[in-house]
Amino acid sequence: MFTGFDFDVIERSLPYLFREGMTFTLTLTALAMSGGIVFGTLLAMMRLSSYRLLNVPAAAYVNLMRSVPLVLVIFWFYFLVPYIGAWAIGAKEPIQVGAFWSSVITFTLFEAAYYAEIMRAGIQSVPRGQVSAGQALGLNYWQHMGYIVLPQAFRNMLPVLLTQTIILFQDTSLVYVLSITDFLGAAAKIAQRDGRLVEMYMFVAVVYFIISFSLSLLVKQLQQRLAIIR
Amino acid sequence: MIEFRNVSKWYGAFQVLKDCTTKVEKGEVIVVCGPSGSGKSTLIKCVNGLEPFQQGEVIVNDQSVGAKETDLPRLRSRIGMVFQHFELFPHMSVTDNLNLAQVKVLGRSKEEATAKSLALLTRVGMESHAHKYPGQLSGGQQQRVAIARGLAMDPIAMLFDEPTSALDPEMINEVLDVMVGLAHDGMTMMCVSHEMGFARKVANRVIFMDRGEIVEDAPTEDFFGKPRSERAQQFLSKILHH
């Protein structure tokens, strides 16, 4: 079945694929995940606030981000952020953000909208009485959020948060539109240079599968370790 | 120490509290009873501002609870509260449940807080469970921990919101025993409860509520001996029947 294929191309290009490509993919995933969860949690808290000044902008942001295709957001930010940045600091020339930071910012802001919805559900899953108990002890808003509500919300939502992160990990491949060399981009380059499209794309699929699948196994384990005894 | 002055509260068009006026002196034990939906829980939640109200005033230690300038978290930290469903923090050990507010609100050191927590856990007979998580305890045990958690803040008064209603019958007494102990030690207490035995034993006064009104506010002997209102008589005959 595989006669005529050349799988050696994979072995030859492994250092390039992983050192250049995978490093970028994982870095972007990790940065966008941390930034996205932090910003998303803040968005969720804003959205659940009773102040219209907080909940309306947060809801608008989340709904806007979730109704625009990611590729479009990547483009928009890549071309717009230099000008917005220049306008914000009053510079004449567009500031140089670079493809890397542009993609980090884009993915963080985009994923934050999804993480926000997850954390909103998480915060709402914590019984109302827990909040009352925290308040009755004299904890202020940030304290009862930080010590009581968010730790429980986070634990309850851990599987969903990590599932979203796996999606993020796969979505990072879209940075090819900025001609950044991520794992898929690196493989595509080799594939075209050596004319080994089928081999390389098969290999890429296998690697994505292994990583995504092990992550979901990790989710299960973490979930058991962090589960709240009820 | 705690004073209600003409407190009224509405949920939309529905009035839950109607012009409630009463007073709790230092060291007094008050039991609030009445049919469900009569506003008992709402009334005691006004004391620490967990339930906002639209009219009237609640004065705790010379501070008006509803006033803008009142530091509500600070006021709340001085009033212990025990809930029907315990509301221990499930992701923390028993000791950490007691330590949290001591450290974060009162600014005690961790050692100081832990020493206090262990002393209080001993008082409620839970010292051997200090390292456990709430989910590993029975309802009665959880409620005793919850009482200790309130006491850890050195409160000037304790509020109890149906502390035994969610418990299996065989666990009610272990919680009531702790409450009786507290009452004998002179703690100011306001308890929403249907435990009439408890009320008879330690309450100075009984407040009977119906449809958002304080119908009867009488010394314990008078309330059980000769309730003035017909509604209180009916209520008592229903729950003391067996």
Interface residues (C-beta under 8 A of the other chain):
Chain A: P127 G129 Q130 S132 A133 G134 Q135 A136 L137 G138 L139 N140 Q143 Y147 I148 P151 Q152 R155 I228 I229 R230
Chain B: N48 L50 P73 R74 L75 R76 S77 R78 I79 G80 M81 F83 H85 E87 L88 F89 P90 H91 L100 A101 K104 V105 Y133 P134 G135 Q136 R149 M153
